[in-house]
């Protein structure tokens, strides 16, 4: 069931901005019009951000930026994992490792 819920969140969780969010952040997420976003790095962590300024799609502007910086720094985007595994490394807590976990 986790796989099904994560796929729905990745493709539907941020209204009309879901494609940009998937590309920039790469985590299944759900936003609310109150400025909150809950995102999941499957098998690793769940994170929640909140900031009241919303973009035209109704998603937190600073929340999206914070999550983008988080996944860029830690390489925990669901798309990063595939890229790193292809090159023989995976992301482990913000640093690359040659072991396969």
C-alpha positions, 0 to 999 in steps of 0.5 A: 500500500505504501507504493500506491500512496507514494505514487499518488502523492508524487503525481497528484499531491501539489495541485497543478504544480506537481510536475515542477515539484517532482522535478525540483524536489523529487519526493512524494508530497501533499500540500495544504492551502494553509501553507504546509507540505508533508513529504516522504523519502520512502524508507528514509524519512518523513518531513513537514515544512510550513510557511504561509506564503502560497504560489499561484497553485496554492503551495508554500513558496518557502516550503518548496524551496526548503524541500528542494534544498534538502533533497539537493544536499542529501541526494534523497530525491527518488530520482537521485537514488536511481542516478546514484545507483547507476553510477555505483553509489547511493546517498546515505545521510548526505554523503555518497557511499559505495556500498549498496544498502 
